[in-house]
Amino acid sequence: MTIITVSALKGRLSQEQRRKLAETLTDAVLVPEVGQFAPAARVGFQVHFVEREADMMAIGGRLLTDAGPDADVMAIDVTVMDGDWRDEVRAEVVERVLAAMADACGLPEPSPAWWVTFRVIDEGSWGSRGGVLSVLSLLGSGVFTEEKAEAVRAALGA
């Protein structure tokens, strides 16, 4: 299960851009997480868009209201269940997220003021459906490739 939170200046992303990002950000994390494009796995992903007023965000020690019209600040937080998150998999997710953001915003490359954080929630620390969830219980769902399922088991010592 994954939650992606995009914090941006109020009005920065149009409804059409958010609609596109809901899909492309989901897939940016889903593919590295399960090892393949698996539309059935999308139900385990949420994308939250948080808008902030220009006087509620700052960069370089200056509120965006004072930073000028070119300040394009966004923070994208990716929160995932524990699993196979080796450095190269995390890097792939970060790169895919930034590429999806640039594409949705019609830019040739991501802004240097768009920052992605990647957080892994420890096994036993994620809950839903009235209890604690484990990625291990999801491995037999058919969305993980066998290679990725084995990597998850190895990462969790299962």
C-alpha positions in Angstrom: 0.0 0.0 0.0 1.3 3.4 -0.9 0.4 7.0 -0.2 1.8 9.8 -2.4 1.3 13.3 -1.2 1.9 16.3 -3.5 2.1 19.6 -1.7 2.1 22.6 -4.1 1.2 26.3 -4.3 -2.6 26.8 -4.4 -3.7 26.8 -8.0 -0.4 25.4 -9.3 -1.9 22.2 -10.6 -5.1 22.2 -12.6 -7.8 19.6 -12.2 -6.7 18.0 -15.4 -3.1 17.9 -14.2 -4.2 16.3 -11.0 -6.3 13.8 -12.9 -3.2 12.8 -14.9 -0.9 12.7 -11.9 -3.4 10.5 -10.0 -2.7 7.8 -12.6 1.0 8.5 -13.5 2.2 8.9 -10.0 0.5 5.7 -9.0 2.2 3.9 -11.8 5.5 5.6 -11.1 5.7 3.7 -7.8 3.6 0.6 -8.6 5.8 -0.7 -11.3 9.1 -0.7 -9.3 7.2 -1.9 -6.2 5.5 -5.0 -7.7 7.9 -5.6 -10.7 5.4 -5.0 -13.5 2.5 -2.9 -14.7 -0.4 -4.4 -12.7 -3.6 -2.3 -12.9 -5.3 -4.5 -10.3 -2.7 -3.2 -7.8 -3.8 0.4 -8.2 -6.5 0.0 -5.6 -3.7 -0.1 -3.0 -2.5 3.4 -3.9 -3.7 6.8 -2.8 -2.6 10.2 -4.2 -3.3 13.2 -2.1 -3.0 16.8 -3.4 -2.4 19.5 -0.7 -2.6 23.1 -1.8 -0.9 25.9 0.2 -1.2 29.6 0.0 2.0 31.5 -1.1 2.5 32.9 2.4 2.5 29.3 3.8 5.5 28.1 1.8 9.1 29.3 1.6 12.2 28.6 -0.3 15.7 29.9 0.4 14.4 31.6 3.6 11.8 33.6 1.7 8.1 33.2 1.6 6.8 32.4 -1.9 4.9 35.7 -1.8 8.3 37.4 -1.7 10.3 35.0 -3.9 8.9 36.1 -7.2 6.7 34.5 -9.9 9.3 31.9 -11.0 9.4 30.1 -7.7 7.9 26.7 -8.5 8.1 24.8 -5.2 6.6 21.4 -4.7 7.2 18.5 -2.2 6.2 15.0 -3.2 6.2 12.5 -0.3 6.1 8.8 -1.2 5.2 6.5 1.7 5.4 2.8 1.2 5.1 -0.5 3.1 8.3 -2.3 3.9 9.6 -4.5 1.1 12.2 -4.6 -1.6 13.4 -1.0 -1.4 17.1 -1.2 -2.3 18.8 2.0 -3.2 18.4 1.4 -6.9 14.7 0.7 -6.6 14.2 3.9 -4.5 16.2 5.9 -7.1 14.0 4.5 -9.9 10.9 5.6 -8.0 12.2 9.1 -7.4 13.2 9.5 -11.0 9.8 8.2 -12.3 7.9 10.5 -9.9 9.8 13.5 -11.0 9.4 12.6 -14.7 5.6 12.2 -14.2 5.4 15.6 -12.5 7.3 17.3 -15.3 5.2 15.6 -18.0 1.9 16.5 -16.3 3.2 20.1 -15.9 4.2 20.3 -19.6 7.9 20.9 -18.7 10.9 19.3 -20.4 12.5 18.5 -17.0 11.6 18.7 -13.3 12.1 22.0 -11.4 15.1 21.9 -9.1 12.7 23.1 -6.4 10.6 20.0 -6.6 11.7 17.6 -3.9 10.8 14.0 -3.4 11.0 12.2 -0.1 10.8 8.4 0.1 9.6 6.9 3.4 9.3 3.2 4.3 6.9 2.2 7.0 8.3 -0.7 9.1 6.6 -4.1 8.9 3.8 -4.2 11.4 3.3 -0.4 11.4 0.7 -0.1 8.6 -3.0 -0.6 9.3 -6.3 -0.9 7.4 -9.4 -3.0 7.3 -9.5 -3.1 11.1 -6.0 -4.4 11.6 -2.3 -4.4 10.8 -1.4 -5.1 7.2 1.7 -6.9 5.9 3.2 -6.8 2.4 3.8 -10.5 2.9 0.1 -11.2 2.8 -0.1 -9.4 -0.5 2.6 -11.5 -2.3 0.1 -14.1 -3.4 -2.3 -11.6 -5.0 -0.9 -12.1 -8.5 0.3 -8.5 -8.9 3.9 -9.1 -7.8 6.3 -10.8 -10.3 7.9 -13.9 -8.8 11.2 -12.2 -8.8 9.9 -9.2 -6.9 8.0 -11.4 -4.4 11.3 -13.3 -3.7 13.1 -9.9 -3.3 10.5 -8.8 -0.8 10.7 -12.0 1.2 14.5 -11.7 1.3 14.3 -8.0 2.3 12.0 -8.9 5.2 13.8 -12.1 6.2 10.7 -14.2 5.5 
